[in-house]
Amino acid sequence: MIEKIKKWWNGEWVTYGGSDAFGIGLDRHWTSRFAHSLLGYLKKHQAWIIPTFITVAVSIYLAK
């Protein structure tokens, strides 16, 4: 199961070829690309996301 998750997360290398072009690229499932984008955004903006989340969670808890 772990190997399947690793394969999903990393994707697989594919080669693209035609009569006049050749390339190599990483082909990931769309959900893997979305997860990478989401984690990249959270990592980049964690300085304000985490305190905002904690503030909202505590405010909701105290309001009850």
C-alpha positions as CSV (number, residue, x, y, z in Angstrom):
1,M,0.0,0.0,0.0
2,I,2.8,2.4,0.9
3,E,4.4,1.7,-2.6
4,K,1.1,2.7,-4.3
5,I,1.0,5.9,-2.3
6,K,4.6,6.7,-3.2
7,K,3.9,6.0,-6.9
8,W,0.8,8.3,-6.7
9,W,2.7,11.1,-4.9
10,N,5.8,11.0,-7.1
11,G,4.2,10.2,-10.4
12,E,6.1,8.5,-13.2
13,W,8.6,9.7,-15.8
14,V,7.3,9.6,-19.4
15,T,8.8,10.4,-22.7
16,Y,7.0,12.4,-25.3
17,G,8.1,12.0,-28.9
18,G,6.9,13.0,-32.3
19,S,8.3,13.5,-35.7
20,D,9.9,16.8,-34.8
21,A,10.0,17.0,-31.0
22,F,11.2,15.0,-28.0
23,G,10.8,15.5,-24.3
24,I,10.8,13.9,-20.9
25,G,8.3,14.9,-18.2
26,L,6.8,13.9,-14.9
27,D,3.3,12.7,-15.2
28,R,1.3,13.0,-12.0
29,H,-2.4,12.2,-11.3
30,W,-4.4,15.4,-11.0
31,T,-5.1,14.7,-7.3
32,S,-1.4,14.4,-6.7
33,R,-0.7,17.8,-8.5
34,F,-3.5,19.3,-6.4
35,A,-2.0,17.9,-3.2
36,H,1.5,19.2,-4.1
37,S,0.0,22.7,-4.9
38,L,-1.9,22.8,-1.6
39,L,1.0,21.7,0.5
40,G,3.3,24.2,-1.3
41,Y,0.9,27.0,-0.6
42,L,0.6,26.0,3.0
43,K,4.4,25.8,3.4
44,K,4.9,29.2,1.8
45,H,2.2,31.0,3.8
46,Q,2.4,29.1,7.1
47,A,3.4,32.3,8.9
48,W,-0.1,33.6,8.8
49,I,-2.3,30.5,8.1
50,I,-1.4,28.7,11.3
51,P,-2.1,31.7,13.7
52,T,-5.3,32.5,11.9
53,F,-6.5,28.9,12.2
54,I,-5.7,28.8,15.9
55,T,-7.4,32.2,16.5
56,V,-10.5,31.1,14.7
57,A,-10.6,27.7,16.5
58,V,-10.1,29.3,19.9
59,S,-12.8,31.9,19.2
60,I,-15.3,29.3,18.2
61,Y,-14.4,27.2,21.3
62,L,-14.8,30.2,23.6
63,A,-18.1,31.3,22.0
64,K,-19.8,28.1,23.1
